Amino acid sequence: MFPRRATEHAGLIGAAFFRSVDIVEVPFTPEQEARIAQVASKAGTDPELLVRSAVMRFLDQDTRFIDAVTRGEAGLERGEFLTHEQVGDRLRHFLHP
């Protein structure tokens, strides 16, 4: 149902800036393909574009999460942290100004 080569959909076969392309294939069950097709149809988009967009959103969110954890760990190493009570106070102040 979906093109197998990453370059097929984008029409990038033979594009000058691609020296080599590592191809990632993700096998979907027929039920998963049907669900992807259904969601894509409701969204008015191509199933492959829907999957590509979903993967990119996931990678962006995962990168932001890892960056936040790294910043938090660096803060802990510098001694920058809040106690449980301080977190509770901030939440109460935020929720009930």
C-alpha positions in Angstrom: 0.0 0.0 0.0 2.8 2.4 0.9 5.9 3.1 -1.3 8.9 1.2 0.0 11.6 3.8 -0.9 11.9 7.0 1.2 12.6 8.9 -2.0 9.6 7.7 -4.1 6.9 9.9 -2.6 8.9 13.1 -2.5 10.1 12.6 -6.1 13.7 12.8 -5.0 15.1 9.9 -6.9 18.4 11.1 -8.5 18.4 14.4 -6.6 21.9 15.9 -6.6 22.1 16.4 -2.8 21.4 12.7 -2.0 24.7 10.7 -2.2 23.2 7.7 -0.4 19.9 7.1 1.3 19.5 4.7 4.2 16.0 3.3 3.8 13.9 2.5 6.9 11.0 0.2 6.4 8.4 -0.3 9.0 6.2 -3.3 8.5 2.5 -2.6 9.4 -0.2 -5.2 9.8 -3.1 -5.0 7.5 -5.2 -3.7 10.4 -2.6 -0.9 11.1 -2.5 0.0 7.4 -6.3 0.2 7.3 -6.3 2.5 10.4 -3.6 4.7 9.0 -5.5 5.0 5.7 -8.7 5.8 7.6 -7.1 8.5 9.7 -5.3 9.9 6.6 -8.5 10.0 4.7 -10.3 11.8 7.5 -7.5 14.3 7.7 -7.5 14.8 3.9 -3.8 13.7 3.5 -1.8 10.9 2.0 -1.2 7.9 4.4 2.6 8.1 3.9 2.7 11.8 4.7 0.6 11.2 7.8 3.1 8.5 9.0 6.1 10.7 8.2 4.5 13.7 10.1 3.7 11.5 13.1 7.2 10.1 13.2 8.7 13.6 13.0 6.4 14.9 15.8 7.4 12.0 17.9 11.1 12.6 17.3 10.7 16.3 18.1 8.9 15.6 21.3 11.4 12.9 22.3 14.3 15.3 21.6 12.7 18.1 23.7 12.1 15.6 26.6 15.7 14.4 26.5 17.0 18.0 26.4 14.8 18.8 29.4 16.0 15.8 31.4 19.6 16.8 30.6 19.1 20.3 31.7 17.5 19.0 34.9 20.3 16.7 35.6 22.8 19.5 35.0 20.9 21.7 37.5 21.0 19.0 40.1 24.7 18.7 39.7 25.0 22.5 40.3 22.8 22.1 43.4 19.8 23.8 41.8 16.7 21.9 42.9 13.4 22.3 44.8 12.3 20.3 47.8 9.0 18.5 47.7 7.4 21.2 49.9 8.7 23.9 47.6 7.2 22.2 44.5 3.9 21.9 46.4 4.0 25.6 47.4 4.6 26.6 43.7 1.8 24.4 42.5 -0.6 25.8 45.0 0.4 29.4 44.1 0.1 28.6 40.4 -3.3 26.9 40.7 -4.8 29.3 43.3 -3.2 32.7 42.8 
